[in-house]
Amino acid sequence: MAEAYADKMARKTDAELHQYVTGRAQYREDAVLAALDELARRGQPHPDDALVRPDVTAVVAEQAARAAEVRQVAERESTPEPVAAAPALYSPVTIAMFSMLFSFLVGGILLTINMFRLKEARKGFTLVVFMVVLLLTSYFSQQWFEATDMALMRTQLLGVAINLVAVLSYLLFFWPRYVGERPYVSRSWFSVLLVCMAMIGVFMWVLPHLPGAAK
C-alpha cells in the first residue's frame, strides 16, 4: 500500500519527509513507509530507519492482509451459489400410467429408480419392501379366491384393487414424502415401454412351451 504514496512523497522536500517519520503517530503507516523509501532513494536515509521500518512494515503488512481477507469475503458473498442440476426422474403420471397398464411392480420400480437417483437408497429399499408385501398379499388372496365360486372374476377384481392401492400409495404417500417439492426434469418413459413390451413378448412366446401348457 505504500506504493500509493510513492508519487506524493517524491514531491515532498527532505524536511517534509523527515516530518513524516518523526511525527509518524499522526500519519498512516503506509505513508510513513513511503517517506522512508523516498529518503532512502535520495541517498539520505532517516537516522531511525532501522528502528522504525520493521514496525511500520509489519503494520502495513497486517493491514494489507486484513484488506485482502475483507475482499475475499465480499467476493464470496457476491458470487451466487452454483445451482445444482435438477435430477431426471420418472414423473408421477408415468408411474401411475405404467402401474395401471402393466403392473404396480413396474410403477414401483420406476419410483425406486427415482430414489436411487436422488441418493435415497434407504427409501428405495422401503419401496421394495412395500411392493413385496403387496405381491404376497395378491398371491395369498388369489390362492384363497381359487377355492371359492367365481374365482376368475374375483381374481381380476383383486388385481385391479391391488394396482389401485399401489398407485394411490405411490402418488399420495411415497411421492410427497420421498420426493416432495424438489425440482426435477421429467425422464423419458419410451425405453421403459420398450422393455415392458419386450418382456410381454418373451412371456407370450415362453408360455406355450412351459410344461403342462395346454396343447
Secondary structure, 3 states (H helix, E strand, C coil): CHHHHHHHHHCCCHHHHHHHHHCHHHCCHHHHHHHHHHHHHCCCCCCCHHHHHHHHHHHHHHHHHHHHHHHHHHHHHHCCCCCCCCCEECCHHHHHHHHHHCCHHHHHHHHHHHHHHCCCHHHHHHHHHHHHHHHHHHHHHHHHHCCCCCHHHHHHHHHHHHHHHHHHHHHHHHHHHHHCCCCCEECCCHHHHHHHHHHHHHHHHHHHHCCCCCC
